[in-house]
């Protein structure tokens, strides 16, 4: 199969946006043994950033965050697509969701430059199971 789709959980952390903030959070998670599937950071105010953390093991993230006093909002659900970068792969996924009447409200993706890609699809929580069914998960 040229790509694999799976259900994932993610959490938001609202962080004071200061020099090295992402490094601080990411290095702390690594030291605690929290493996990440994906991570994004976007501004959420004049001095705040919203980190979106996709853990490989959500229970470990929650337990370690609680011990490290990192406030998390979640879990929320998304779809993670990983696979061979081929023309039309994302179009096919979007077609399947559109045919099922699923509203995609955000996506984020990247290629590795040597033939593979990763893609996160955000759908409304009330449509998540419908999306998963449309993608045969």
C-alpha positions in Angstrom: 0.0 0.0 0.0 1.4 3.4 -0.9 0.2 5.0 2.3 -1.1 4.1 5.8 -3.8 6.0 7.6 -4.4 5.7 11.4 -6.3 7.3 14.1 -4.2 9.5 16.5 -4.8 11.6 19.6 -3.4 15.0 20.0 -3.2 17.6 22.8 -2.8 21.3 22.9 -0.5 23.1 25.3 -0.7 26.9 25.6 2.8 28.1 26.2 4.3 31.5 26.9 6.1 32.4 23.6 9.6 33.2 24.6 13.0 32.3 23.1 13.6 28.5 23.3 10.1 27.6 24.4 9.7 24.8 21.9 13.2 23.5 22.7 12.2 23.5 26.4 9.0 21.5 25.9 10.4 19.1 23.3 13.6 18.3 25.2 11.6 17.8 28.4 9.3 15.4 26.6 12.3 13.5 25.1 13.9 13.2 28.6 10.6 11.8 29.9 10.6 9.2 27.1 7.6 10.6 25.3 7.9 9.7 21.6 6.1 12.1 19.2 4.4 11.3 15.9 4.0 15.0 15.0 4.3 18.4 16.5 3.2 21.9 15.4 3.5 25.3 17.0 1.6 28.4 16.0 1.1 31.8 17.6 -2.0 32.2 19.7 -1.6 35.7 20.9 0.9 38.4 21.3 3.0 36.4 23.8 1.5 32.9 23.5 2.0 29.9 21.3 -0.1 26.9 20.9 1.8 23.6 20.7 0.0 20.7 19.2 1.5 17.5 20.4 0.8 14.1 18.8 2.2 11.4 21.1 2.9 7.8 20.1 1.6 6.8 23.5 -1.1 9.3 24.8 -1.2 7.7 28.2 2.5 8.3 28.7 2.2 11.9 27.6 -0.6 12.6 30.0 1.1 11.0 32.9 4.4 12.7 32.3 2.8 16.1 31.6 0.9 15.9 34.8 4.2 15.2 36.7 6.0 18.0 34.8 3.1 20.5 35.3 2.5 20.9 31.6 -1.2 21.8 31.1 -2.7 19.9 28.2 -6.1 20.3 26.5 -7.3 17.0 25.0 -7.4 14.4 23.9 -8.6 15.4 20.4 -8.6 13.1 17.4 -7.1 13.3 14.0 -6.0 11.1 11.2 -2.3 10.6 10.4 -1.4 9.5 6.9 2.2 8.3 6.2 3.5 6.7 3.1 5.0 6.9 -0.3 4.9 10.3 -1.9 3.1 9.7 -5.2 1.0 12.1 -7.3 -2.6 12.2 -6.2 -2.3 10.4 -2.9 -3.8 13.2 -0.9 -6.4 13.9 -3.5 -7.7 10.3 -3.2 -8.0 10.7 0.6 -9.8 14.0 0.3 -12.1 12.5 -2.3 -13.1 9.7 0.0 -13.9 12.1 2.8 -15.8 14.4 0.6 -18.0 11.6 -0.8 -18.7 10.6 2.8 -19.7 14.2 3.6 -16.9 14.8 6.1 -15.8 18.4 6.7 -12.0 18.7 6.9 -11.2 21.9 8.8 -7.4 21.7 8.7 -4.5 19.7 7.4 -0.7 19.8 7.6 1.8 17.8 5.7 5.4 17.5 4.7 7.5 15.3 2.4 10.9 14.0 3.5 12.4 14.8 0.1 13.3 11.2 -0.7 9.9 9.7 -1.5 7.8 9.6 1.7 5.3 12.0 3.3 3.4 12.6 6.5 0.0 14.3 6.6 -2.3 15.2 9.5 -6.0 15.6 8.8 -8.2 17.4 11.4 -12.0 16.7 11.3 -14.7 17.8 13.7 -14.9 15.5 16.7 -18.6 14.7 15.8 -17.5 13.6 12.4 -14.4 11.6 13.4 -15.9 8.2 13.4 -17.6 9.0 10.0 -14.2 9.9 8.6 -12.6 6.8 10.0 -15.3 4.7 8.4 -14.9 6.4 5.1 -11.2 5.6 5.2 -11.9 2.0 6.3 -10.1 2.3 9.7 
